[in-house]
Amino acid sequence: MSIQVVRTTDGWWVESGTGRLHRVDTDAGTTAALLADRSAVQEAAARATADPDAGRPVAEAQLLSPVTTPCRVVAQMVNYRSHAVDSGFDPDTVPPAFFRKASGSVSGPRQDIVRPPHVRFLDYEVELGLVMGADLPVGTEVTDSTLPHHVAALVVADDVSARDLQLPKTQFYESKSYPTFTPLGPRLLLVAADELARLPDLRLTLRVNGATRQDRTAVDMIVRPARALTLLARFQALAPGDVLLTGTPGGTALKSPGKLLTTLAALLPPHKRWQRFFARQQANPDYLKDGDVVTARISTDDGVLDLGEQRTVVRAR
């Protein structure tokens, strides 16, 4: 049975089904240490089950990211069929690819997203995060049956992206690594092996000011977690507390301009090509603006697996 764990300014807590907090009696200062102290988590979960209405409401707590830093934040690029189509790729042939985000970009589930003054086109990407519970050495082969050994918990993520930095520079690290560009939480959902088998049932939803922008289940995923971790482990080791973001569904503000415009743009010098592209993007109302409220949620439709909802507000710096 899954366990909902949140982190606040004064420690770790198990959240009951009624939204009440039960303290985890642990000295763990990091996510890795918390995952290693499973007996303390299970004892708090037992108290939450026995008396779910005891404790303070989670709504009154100041929630922090349940993933502590420093840690490795690795992400999969174009890993949902709907996002591949939006991006102008063939979902049947798009190759698996990974990129890193600075762990300094990690922020809490209710913390503001701060848009730097030089960023004009700020985008959102709701993603399912896999939180590692065991070492993943280079060369590891991961299967569906061994996945629970490596993945201890799930978390909601928003891969915030500065598109006007990402595209002209053809890189991801800077454009996705500014402080507050990786909100995580509200909770870690510690899952058992049978629950990990339900990952395709998880629905990823993102809304801006109440309007739905993204809404897909993980059945839309191209490279599933076991295969993704195997491919990643060809060159990158992971440790407990590290996170793999598994891609985003279609519905982001950025979309391919279409084959014809792409073909014509290829005839232009690069600086002219990007000038024209971003001139067209100025008319796109879906990019995030100062004051926008972004809510991201992941859960199964039956509510059995519920990673919760993060609520962030965009603030111009």
Residue frames as qw, qx, qy, qz and C-alpha x, y, z in Angstrom:
[[0.000, 0.888, 0.460, 0.000, 0.00, 0.00, 0.00],
 [0.403, 0.568, -0.031, 0.717, 1.35, 3.42, -0.96],
 [0.451, -0.629, -0.361, 0.520, 2.49, 5.89, 1.70],
 [0.223, 0.861, 0.156, 0.429, 2.21, 9.67, 1.29],
 [0.629, -0.421, -0.178, 0.629, 5.20, 11.52, 2.74],
 [0.197, 0.914, 0.106, 0.340, 5.62, 15.29, 2.88],
 [0.609, -0.077, -0.250, 0.748, 8.48, 17.48, 4.05],
 [0.128, -0.947, -0.235, -0.177, 8.03, 20.72, 5.98],
 [0.154, 0.785, -0.372, 0.470, 10.30, 23.23, 7.65],
 [0.438, -0.546, 0.581, -0.416, 10.21, 21.07, 10.80],
 [0.419, -0.243, 0.874, -0.045, 10.64, 17.54, 9.48],
 [0.271, 0.034, -0.831, -0.484, 9.08, 14.62, 7.62],
 [0.526, 0.084, 0.498, -0.684, 5.46, 13.57, 7.92],
 [0.078, 0.220, 0.926, 0.297, 3.12, 10.87, 6.66],
 [0.387, 0.034, -0.038, -0.921, -0.10, 12.36, 5.30],
 [0.380, 0.208, 0.862, -0.264, -3.23, 10.39, 6.15],
 [0.162, 0.403, 0.768, 0.470, -6.10, 9.84, 3.74],
 [0.091, -0.867, -0.488, 0.056, -7.94, 12.71, 5.44],
 [0.338, 0.762, -0.032, 0.551, -5.09, 15.18, 4.86],
 [0.534, -0.825, 0.142, -0.117, -3.65, 15.11, 8.40],
 [0.460, 0.643, -0.559, 0.249, 0.06, 14.93, 9.23],
 [0.889, -0.455, 0.040, 0.006, 1.72, 12.30, 11.40],
 [0.036, -0.859, 0.508, 0.054, 5.37, 12.89, 12.26],
 [0.909, 0.220, -0.316, 0.157, 8.03, 10.49, 11.06],
 [0.577, -0.776, 0.247, 0.067, 10.38, 9.98, 14.00],
 [0.863, 0.259, 0.091, 0.425, 13.64, 10.12, 12.08],
 [0.355, -0.712, 0.158, 0.585, 16.88, 12.07, 12.04],
 [0.615, 0.339, 0.506, 0.501, 16.95, 11.93, 8.24],
 [0.045, -0.677, 0.014, 0.734, 18.12, 15.18, 6.71],
 [0.175, 0.348, -0.610, -0.690, 17.93, 14.03, 3.11],
 [0.818, 0.161, -0.114, -0.540, 15.50, 12.14, 0.94],
 [0.628, 0.309, -0.713, 0.033, 18.02, 9.32, 0.62],
 [0.048, 0.187, -0.797, 0.572, 18.28, 9.01, 4.41],
 [0.610, 0.025, 0.295, -0.735, 14.50, 9.06, 4.79],
 [0.823, 0.232, -0.363, -0.371, 14.08, 6.27, 2.25],
 [0.469, 0.286, -0.795, 0.259, 16.69, 4.25, 4.15],
 [0.141, -0.061, 0.708, -0.689, 14.75, 4.69, 7.42],
 [0.437, -0.203, -0.640, -0.598, 11.74, 2.77, 6.15],
 [0.386, -0.360, -0.808, 0.262, 10.80, 1.44, 9.59],
 [0.048, -0.334, -0.347, 0.875, 10.21, 4.99, 10.88],
 [0.324, 0.064, -0.374, -0.866, 8.07, 5.78, 7.84],
 [0.472, -0.224, -0.806, -0.276, 6.04, 2.60, 8.27],
 [0.259, -0.358, -0.710, 0.549, 5.49, 3.32, 11.97],
 [0.141, 0.282, 0.105, -0.943, 4.13, 6.79, 11.13],
 [0.407, -0.013, -0.610, -0.679, 1.98, 5.28, 8.38],
 [0.368, -0.304, -0.874, 0.089, 0.52, 2.83, 10.89],
 [0.073, -0.403, -0.494, 0.767, -0.42, 5.71, 13.19],
 [0.250, 0.203, -0.237, -0.917, -1.97, 7.59, 10.26],
 [0.428, -0.139, -0.785, -0.425, -4.07, 4.55, 9.39],
 [0.322, -0.351, -0.811, 0.340, -5.16, 3.93, 12.97],
 [0.082, -0.743, -0.422, 0.513, -6.16, 7.54, 13.65],
 [0.463, 0.396, 0.407, 0.680, -6.40, 9.40, 10.31],
 [0.063, -0.879, -0.296, -0.368, -8.09, 12.48, 11.79],
 [0.593, -0.700, -0.039, 0.396, -5.35, 13.16, 14.35],
 [0.564, -0.095, 0.256, 0.780, -2.62, 15.70, 13.63],
 [0.117, 0.626, 0.034, -0.771, -2.59, 19.09, 11.96],
 [0.705, 0.633, 0.301, -0.111, -4.06, 19.61, 8.46],
 [0.674, 0.043, 0.346, 0.652, -1.56, 19.48, 5.63],
 [0.233, 0.809, 0.331, 0.426, -3.15, 22.68, 4.28],
 [0.332, -0.943, 0.019, -0.023, -1.68, 24.57, 7.24],
 [0.772, -0.369, 0.271, 0.441, 1.87, 23.28, 6.73],
 [0.219, 0.844, -0.349, -0.344, 4.64, 25.02, 4.82],
 [0.947, 0.121, 0.279, 0.101, 5.57, 22.31, 2.34],
 [0.104, -0.708, 0.563, 0.414, 9.08, 22.01, 0.95],
 [0.661, 0.401, -0.564, -0.288, 10.24, 19.93, -1.97],
 [0.904, -0.322, 0.236, -0.154, 10.15, 16.30, -0.77],
 [0.875, 0.265, -0.037, 0.404, 13.31, 15.74, -2.81],
 [0.410, -0.837, 0.109, 0.346, 16.26, 17.32, -1.03],
 [0.634, 0.714, -0.149, 0.258, 19.22, 18.85, -2.81],
 [0.296, 0.527, -0.582, -0.544, 21.91, 18.45, -3.93],
 [0.733, 0.120, 0.666, -0.073, 20.80, 15.53, -6.08],
 [0.138, -0.086, 0.702, 0.694, 20.91, 14.49, -9.71],
 [0.542, 0.534, 0.377, -0.528, 17.92, 15.63, -11.76],
 [0.155, -0.136, 0.783, 0.587, 17.84, 13.83, -15.11],
 [0.560, 0.452, 0.299, -0.627, 15.03, 14.20, -17.65],
 [0.507, 0.220, 0.755, 0.352, 13.80, 12.37, -20.72],
 [0.148, 0.393, -0.210, -0.883, 13.27, 14.45, -23.85],
 [0.593, 0.209, -0.368, -0.685, 10.14, 14.02, -26.04],
 [0.013, 0.112, -0.985, 0.129, 8.87, 10.86, -24.34],
 [0.463, 0.407, 0.644, -0.453, 5.10, 11.09, -24.92],
 [0.406, 0.345, 0.700, 0.476, 3.55, 10.40, -28.29],
 [0.096, 0.901, 0.422, 0.030, 1.33, 13.48, -28.07],
 [0.262, -0.850, 0.167, 0.425, 4.32, 15.69, -27.26],
 [0.490, -0.139, 0.630, 0.586, 6.29, 14.20, -30.16],
 [0.310, 0.630, 0.623, 0.346, 3.48, 15.11, -32.55],
 [0.089, -0.965, -0.190, 0.158, 3.25, 18.63, -31.09],
 [0.378, -0.718, 0.360, 0.461, 7.01, 18.98, -31.57],
 [0.549, 0.682, -0.317, -0.365, 7.01, 17.86, -35.18],
 [0.074, -0.421, 0.902, 0.053, 8.54, 14.40, -34.56],
 [0.744, -0.023, -0.556, -0.369, 7.35, 10.95, -35.57],
 [0.619, -0.539, 0.414, -0.394, 6.59, 9.22, -32.25],
 [0.995, 0.037, 0.092, -0.017, 7.54, 5.86, -33.79],
 [0.788, 0.391, -0.123, 0.460, 11.05, 6.98, -34.71],
 [0.105, -0.889, 0.237, -0.376, 12.03, 9.70, -32.23],
 [0.664, 0.179, -0.632, 0.356, 15.17, 8.45, -30.44],
 [0.631, -0.690, -0.313, 0.167, 15.42, 8.21, -26.64],
 [0.388, 0.532, -0.220, 0.719, 17.36, 11.18, -25.24],
 [0.566, -0.645, -0.411, 0.309, 18.26, 12.54, -21.80],
 [0.242, 0.661, -0.154, 0.693, 19.37, 15.86, -20.37],
 [0.470, -0.288, -0.584, 0.596, 20.38, 17.19, -16.96],
 [0.178, -0.857, -0.180, -0.449, 18.87, 19.94, -14.87],
 [0.200, 0.394, -0.566, 0.696, 20.74, 21.72, -12.08],
 [0.419, -0.453, -0.762, 0.195, 19.51, 20.60, -8.67],
 [0.117, -0.234, -0.267, 0.928, 19.49, 24.29, -7.75],
 [0.302, -0.151, -0.427, -0.839, 16.37, 24.54, -9.91],
 [0.392, -0.379, -0.838, 0.008, 14.38, 22.38, -7.46],
 [0.200, -0.242, 0.245, -0.917, 11.72, 24.26, -5.51],
 [0.232, 0.156, 0.834, -0.476, 8.66, 23.51, -3.39],
 [0.113, 0.428, 0.846, 0.298, 5.13, 22.70, -4.54],
 [0.031, -0.883, -0.463, 0.068, 3.73, 26.05, -3.44],
 [0.394, -0.528, 0.137, 0.740, 6.73, 28.23, -4.17],
 [0.418, 0.811, 0.015, -0.409, 6.60, 30.93, -6.86],
 [0.770, 0.267, 0.333, 0.474, 8.11, 30.26, -10.28],
 [0.146, -0.806, 0.077, 0.569, 10.47, 33.19, -10.85],
 [0.702, 0.606, 0.262, 0.267, 10.83, 34.32, -14.45],
 [0.516, -0.336, 0.120, 0.779, 14.23, 35.97, -15.10],
 [0.209, 0.749, 0.095, -0.621, 13.99, 39.40, -16.77],
 [0.109, 0.487, -0.631, -0.594, 15.67, 38.22, -19.99],
 [0.158, 0.151, 0.966, 0.142, 13.21, 35.33, -20.51],
 [0.402, 0.117, -0.127, -0.899, 10.19, 36.11, -22.66],
 [0.750, 0.026, -0.455, -0.480, 8.79, 32.66, -23.51],
 [0.220, -0.307, 0.823, -0.423, 8.32, 30.66, -20.32],
 [0.692, -0.017, -0.554, -0.463, 6.71, 27.24, -20.73],
 [0.643, -0.331, 0.529, -0.445, 5.37, 24.47, -18.49],
 [0.611, 0.206, -0.735, -0.211, 5.73, 20.67, -18.62],
 [0.748, -0.400, 0.341, -0.405, 3.99, 18.45, -16.07],
 [0.560, 0.391, -0.730, -0.009, 6.09, 15.30, -15.55],
 [0.910, -0.392, -0.084, -0.104, 6.12, 12.13, -13.49],
 [0.099, 0.735, -0.627, 0.238, 9.29, 11.96, -11.41],
 [0.923, -0.134, -0.358, 0.055, 10.83, 8.64, -10.37],
 [0.267, -0.813, 0.437, -0.276, 12.74, 8.93, -7.07],
 [0.669, 0.292, -0.674, 0.114, 15.52, 6.42, -6.72],
 [0.733, -0.603, 0.144, -0.281, 15.66, 4.26, -3.61],
 [0.864, -0.262, 0.324, 0.283, 18.77, 2.24, -4.47],
 [0.167, -0.601, 0.508, 0.594, 21.98, 2.73, -6.40],
 [0.805, 0.554, 0.198, -0.079, 21.82, 2.38, -10.18],
 [0.476, -0.517, 0.481, 0.524, 25.41, 1.62, -11.23],
 [0.397, 0.593, -0.445, -0.540, 26.58, 2.13, -14.79],
 [0.244, 0.227, -0.913, -0.236, 25.78, -0.99, -16.78],
 [0.364, 0.133, 0.776, -0.497, 22.64, -1.93, -14.85],
 [0.251, -0.185, -0.744, -0.591, 19.90, -3.70, -16.78],
 [0.331, 0.096, 0.541, -0.767, 16.48, -2.83, -15.35],
 [0.188, -0.258, -0.853, -0.413, 13.37, -4.89, -16.05],
 [0.496, -0.508, -0.217, -0.670, 9.77, -4.44, -14.97],
 [0.825, -0.397, -0.402, 0.032, 10.37, -7.03, -12.25],
 [0.640, -0.162, -0.284, 0.695, 13.50, -5.28, -10.89],
 [0.054, 0.634, 0.140, 0.759, 12.14, -1.74, -11.25],
 [0.564, -0.766, -0.187, -0.244, 10.76, -1.70, -7.66],
 [0.798, -0.289, -0.140, 0.510, 14.27, -2.37, -6.34],
 [0.441, 0.145, 0.077, 0.883, 15.50, 0.88, -7.86],
 [0.166, -0.458, -0.198, -0.851, 12.45, 3.19, -7.72],
 [0.183, -0.227, -0.781, 0.553, 11.16, 3.91, -4.22],
 [0.111, 0.638, 0.485, -0.588, 8.75, 6.79, -4.80],
 [0.306, 0.564, 0.519, 0.565, 6.91, 8.95, -7.31],
 [0.157, -0.565, -0.245, 0.772, 6.62, 12.75, -7.36],
 [0.388, 0.845, 0.362, 0.060, 4.88, 15.46, -9.37],
 [0.456, -0.330, 0.204, 0.801, 7.27, 17.71, -11.31],
 [0.406, 0.883, 0.204, -0.118, 6.96, 20.76, -13.54],
 [0.672, -0.052, 0.287, 0.681, 9.86, 21.05, -15.98],
 [0.140, 0.924, 0.150, -0.323, 9.70, 24.83, -16.44],
 [0.686, 0.118, 0.401, 0.595, 11.48, 25.88, -19.63],
 [0.061, 0.763, -0.076, -0.639, 12.75, 29.14, -21.11],
 [0.777, 0.439, 0.429, 0.142, 12.10, 28.44, -24.79],
 [0.372, 0.920, -0.092, 0.078, 13.89, 31.54, -26.09],
 [0.237, -0.729, 0.642, 0.026, 17.09, 30.21, -24.48],
 [0.752, -0.068, 0.656, -0.015, 16.54, 26.54, -25.26],
 [0.764, 0.548, 0.342, 0.018, 15.93, 26.73, -29.01],
 [0.399, 0.886, -0.233, 0.041, 18.48, 29.20, -30.44],
 [0.177, -0.703, 0.682, -0.097, 21.26, 27.72, -28.30],
 [0.817, 0.129, -0.520, -0.214, 20.14, 24.13, -29.03],
 [0.322, 0.152, -0.804, 0.476, 20.73, 23.19, -25.41],
 [0.558, -0.578, -0.528, -0.275, 18.61, 22.40, -22.37],
 [0.579, -0.229, -0.532, 0.574, 20.78, 22.90, -19.31],
 [0.086, -0.021, -0.186, 0.979, 20.55, 26.69, -18.96],
 [0.368, -0.241, -0.363, -0.821, 17.00, 26.98, -20.24],
 [0.729, -0.392, -0.485, -0.281, 15.68, 24.52, -17.66],
 [0.690, -0.136, -0.514, 0.492, 17.99, 25.13, -14.69],
 [0.036, -0.522, 0.169, -0.836, 17.17, 28.57, -13.31],
 [0.032, 0.046, 0.778, -0.626, 16.12, 28.63, -9.64],
 [0.507, 0.273, 0.481, -0.661, 12.46, 27.53, -9.22],
 [0.513, 0.369, -0.500, -0.592, 12.39, 25.85, -12.67],
 [0.486, -0.006, -0.868, -0.100, 11.75, 22.39, -11.14],
 [0.550, -0.335, 0.327, -0.692, 8.88, 22.50, -8.64],
 [0.433, 0.033, -0.900, -0.018, 8.57, 19.09, -6.98],
 [0.071, 0.155, 0.784, -0.597, 5.81, 17.74, -4.75],
 [0.395, -0.722, 0.246, -0.512, 3.62, 18.14, -2.80],
 [0.779, -0.413, 0.428, -0.199, 4.46, 14.63, -1.66],
 [0.134, 0.365, -0.905, -0.173, 6.57, 11.58, -2.18],
 [0.885, -0.037, 0.030, -0.463, 4.33, 8.64, -2.92],
 [0.179, -0.424, 0.888, -0.008, 6.18, 5.56, -1.67],
 [0.808, 0.205, -0.176, -0.524, 4.96, 2.66, -3.77],
 [0.696, -0.213, 0.685, -0.024, 5.04, -1.12, -3.69],
 [0.223, -0.171, 0.803, 0.526, 5.84, -3.38, -6.63],
 [0.243, 0.517, 0.811, 0.126, 2.21, -3.98, -7.60],
 [0.097, 0.873, 0.264, -0.398, 1.56, -0.23, -7.55],
 [0.137, -0.558, 0.492, 0.654, 4.49, 0.50, -9.88],
 [0.291, 0.188, 0.861, 0.373, 2.80, -1.83, -12.36],
 [0.183, 0.784, 0.586, -0.090, -0.01, 0.76, -12.54],
 [0.254, -0.444, 0.146, 0.847, 2.20, 3.58, -13.80],
 [0.087, 0.208, 0.633, 0.741, 0.45, 3.65, -17.22],
 [0.173, -0.700, -0.687, -0.093, -2.82, 4.44, -15.38],
 [0.289, -0.539, -0.245, 0.753, -1.46, 7.67, -13.91],
 [0.289, 0.815, 0.399, 0.305, -3.09, 10.78, -15.37],
 [0.418, -0.206, -0.046, 0.883, -0.95, 13.91, -15.73],
 [0.088, 0.846, 0.482, 0.212, -2.91, 17.15, -15.69],
 [0.356, -0.211, -0.110, 0.904, -1.72, 20.75, -15.81],
 [0.082, 0.850, 0.500, 0.146, -3.90, 23.85, -15.69],
 [0.311, 0.045, -0.071, 0.947, -3.06, 27.53, -16.03],
 [0.268, 0.009, 0.161, -0.950, -5.51, 29.88, -14.31],
 [0.612, 0.166, 0.584, -0.507, -7.98, 26.98, -14.19],
 [0.730, 0.527, -0.176, -0.398, -7.84, 26.20, -17.92],
 [0.877, -0.152, 0.434, 0.138, -6.62, 22.70, -18.80],
 [0.264, 0.773, -0.483, -0.314, -3.46, 22.70, -20.94],
 [0.308, 0.344, -0.884, -0.066, -2.23, 19.11, -20.50],
 [0.730, -0.127, 0.427, -0.518, -4.29, 15.99, -19.75],
 [0.722, 0.326, -0.578, -0.196, -2.99, 12.51, -20.64],
 [0.886, -0.409, 0.212, -0.058, -2.31, 9.19, -18.96],
 [0.256, -0.667, 0.658, 0.239, 1.16, 7.68, -18.93],
 [0.784, 0.241, 0.566, 0.084, 0.02, 5.05, -21.42],
 [0.476, 0.879, 0.016, -0.006, 1.06, 7.75, -23.92],
 [0.369, -0.759, 0.490, 0.220, 4.68, 7.32, -22.79],
 [0.699, 0.576, -0.398, -0.143, 7.13, 6.15, -25.48],
 [0.534, 0.296, -0.718, 0.333, 10.05, 4.74, -23.44],
 [0.715, -0.607, -0.261, -0.231, 8.78, 3.22, -20.20],
 [0.379, -0.847, 0.338, -0.160, 10.71, 3.53, -16.91],
 [0.861, -0.279, 0.386, 0.179, 12.52, 0.18, -16.87],
 [0.739, 0.456, 0.232, 0.438, 13.83, 0.67, -20.40],
 [0.110, 0.936, -0.067, 0.328, 14.65, 4.33, -19.74],
 [0.553, -0.751, 0.360, -0.022, 16.73, 3.48, -16.66],
 [0.878, -0.008, 0.363, 0.311, 18.56, 0.78, -18.61],
 [0.552, 0.688, 0.141, 0.450, 19.42, 3.24, -21.38],
 [0.154, -0.938, 0.166, -0.260, 20.45, 5.91, -18.88],
 [0.745, -0.565, 0.348, 0.072, 22.64, 3.46, -16.96],
 [0.841, 0.408, 0.055, 0.350, 24.76, 2.94, -20.06],
 [0.457, 0.494, -0.145, 0.725, 26.57, 6.15, -19.09],
 [0.211, -0.563, 0.210, -0.771, 25.03, 7.68, -15.94],
 [0.372, -0.197, -0.838, 0.348, 24.92, 6.26, -12.42],
 [0.396, -0.618, -0.129, -0.666, 22.11, 7.27, -10.07],
 [0.235, 0.062, -0.784, 0.572, 21.93, 7.14, -6.27],
 [0.202, -0.623, -0.740, 0.154, 19.11, 7.12, -3.72],
 [0.082, -0.729, -0.266, 0.625, 17.32, 10.47, -3.72],
 [0.071, -0.225, 0.505, 0.830, 18.12, 11.20, -7.38],
 [0.531, 0.519, 0.439, -0.506, 15.21, 11.88, -9.75],
 [0.213, 0.053, 0.727, 0.650, 14.38, 10.87, -13.30],
 [0.439, 0.467, 0.204, -0.740, 11.72, 13.05, -14.97],
 [0.503, 0.108, 0.834, 0.199, 9.97, 10.87, -17.52],
 [0.104, 0.193, 0.589, 0.778, 8.72, 13.37, -20.10],
 [0.264, 0.340, 0.353, -0.830, 5.63, 15.46, -20.64],
 [0.453, 0.516, 0.724, 0.067, 2.40, 14.98, -22.62],
 [0.230, 0.425, 0.403, 0.777, 1.31, 17.22, -25.46],
 [0.209, -0.857, -0.463, -0.091, -0.24, 20.59, -24.72],
 [0.480, -0.434, -0.068, 0.760, 2.77, 22.78, -23.92],
 [0.201, 0.842, 0.072, -0.496, 2.81, 26.34, -25.20],
 [0.019, 0.575, -0.645, -0.503, 5.60, 25.52, -27.66],
 [0.807, 0.304, 0.498, -0.091, 4.48, 23.61, -30.74],
 [0.485, -0.032, 0.577, 0.657, 6.03, 22.89, -34.11],
 [0.261, 0.499, -0.048, -0.825, 5.17, 25.53, -36.72],
 [0.819, 0.442, 0.277, -0.239, 4.45, 22.77, -39.25],
 [0.779, 0.007, 0.435, 0.451, 6.44, 21.14, -42.04],
 [0.461, 0.748, 0.262, 0.399, 5.99, 23.89, -44.62],
 [0.136, -0.970, 0.119, -0.163, 7.14, 26.74, -42.40],
 [0.719, -0.535, 0.382, 0.228, 9.98, 24.60, -41.06],
 [0.756, 0.270, 0.389, 0.452, 11.16, 23.85, -44.59],
 [0.281, 0.866, 0.128, 0.392, 11.01, 27.51, -45.61],
 [0.406, -0.895, 0.181, -0.030, 12.75, 28.63, -42.41],
 [0.846, -0.235, 0.313, 0.362, 15.64, 26.24, -43.12],
 [0.600, 0.581, 0.216, 0.505, 16.50, 28.41, -46.13],
 [0.087, -0.952, 0.038, -0.292, 17.17, 31.41, -43.88],
 [0.354, 0.441, -0.609, 0.557, 20.36, 32.22, -41.94],
 [0.454, -0.325, -0.771, 0.308, 20.04, 31.02, -38.32],
 [0.084, -0.237, -0.380, 0.890, 19.66, 34.49, -36.79],
 [0.376, 0.010, -0.287, -0.881, 16.89, 35.38, -39.26],
 [0.507, -0.206, -0.808, -0.219, 15.21, 32.02, -38.72],
 [0.349, -0.369, -0.710, 0.488, 14.94, 32.54, -34.94],
 [0.081, 0.142, 0.100, -0.981, 13.89, 36.17, -35.33],
 [0.481, -0.080, -0.470, -0.736, 10.92, 35.09, -37.42],
 [0.507, -0.250, -0.824, 0.035, 10.10, 32.13, -35.21],
 [0.259, -0.356, -0.602, 0.666, 9.93, 34.18, -32.03],
 [0.206, 0.047, -0.112, -0.971, 8.08, 36.98, -33.80],
 [0.559, -0.221, -0.627, -0.496, 5.33, 34.42, -34.45],
 [0.483, -0.271, -0.761, 0.338, 5.55, 33.20, -30.85],
 [0.010, -0.007, 0.283, -0.959, 4.70, 36.70, -29.63],
 [0.539, -0.131, -0.259, -0.791, 1.12, 36.01, -30.74],
 [0.603, -0.159, -0.782, -0.004, 0.94, 32.78, -28.73],
 [0.417, -0.646, 0.117, -0.629, -1.07, 33.48, -25.54],
 [0.914, -0.286, -0.280, -0.073, -0.16, 30.19, -23.85],
 [0.552, 0.281, -0.483, 0.619, 3.28, 31.15, -22.55],
 [0.493, -0.602, -0.531, 0.334, 3.36, 31.85, -18.83],
 [0.097, 0.695, 0.020, 0.712, 2.94, 35.43, -17.69],
 [0.083, 0.187, -0.576, 0.792, 3.38, 37.28, -14.41],
 [0.495, -0.068, 0.357, -0.789, 0.62, 36.27, -12.02],
 [0.729, 0.069, -0.546, -0.407, -0.38, 33.07, -13.80],
 [0.621, -0.360, 0.592, -0.367, -1.38, 30.25, -11.44],
 [0.548, 0.317, -0.740, -0.228, -0.10, 26.82, -12.50],
 [0.729, -0.279, 0.499, -0.377, -1.59, 23.68, -10.96],
 [0.492, 0.366, -0.766, -0.195, -0.12, 20.26, -11.76],
 [0.734, -0.237, 0.468, -0.431, -1.62, 16.98, -10.58],
 [0.441, 0.273, -0.827, -0.216, -0.86, 13.28, -11.09],
 [0.522, -0.105, 0.702, -0.473, -3.12, 10.45, -9.95],
 [0.026, 0.166, 0.937, 0.307, -4.95, 7.39, -11.19],
 [0.354, -0.325, -0.346, -0.806, -8.56, 8.05, -12.14],
 [0.678, -0.463, -0.557, -0.129, -9.74, 5.82, -9.29],
 [0.281, -0.836, 0.224, -0.415, -7.62, 7.77, -6.78],
 [0.944, -0.287, -0.085, 0.143, -5.76, 4.70, -5.53],
 [0.659, -0.072, 0.023, 0.749, -2.44, 6.30, -6.48],
 [0.030, 0.957, 0.240, 0.157, -2.46, 10.02, -5.75],
 [0.633, 0.089, -0.134, 0.757, 0.71, 12.09, -5.99],
 [0.167, -0.709, -0.353, 0.587, -1.20, 15.26, -5.09],
 [0.363, 0.817, 0.298, 0.334, -1.34, 18.69, -6.67],
 [0.460, -0.273, -0.077, 0.841, 1.21, 21.48, -6.71],
 [0.148, 0.915, 0.365, 0.092, 0.15, 25.11, -7.05],
 [0.524, -0.251, 0.080, 0.810, 2.70, 27.69, -8.15],
 [0.214, 0.927, 0.239, -0.193, 2.42, 31.33, -9.18],
 [0.663, 0.363, 0.135, 0.641, 4.59, 32.90, -11.87],
 [0.232, -0.909, -0.086, 0.335, 6.41, 36.04, -10.74],
 [0.596, 0.689, -0.053, 0.408, 8.52, 38.27, -12.96],
 [0.664, -0.449, -0.133, 0.582, 11.84, 39.19, -11.41]]
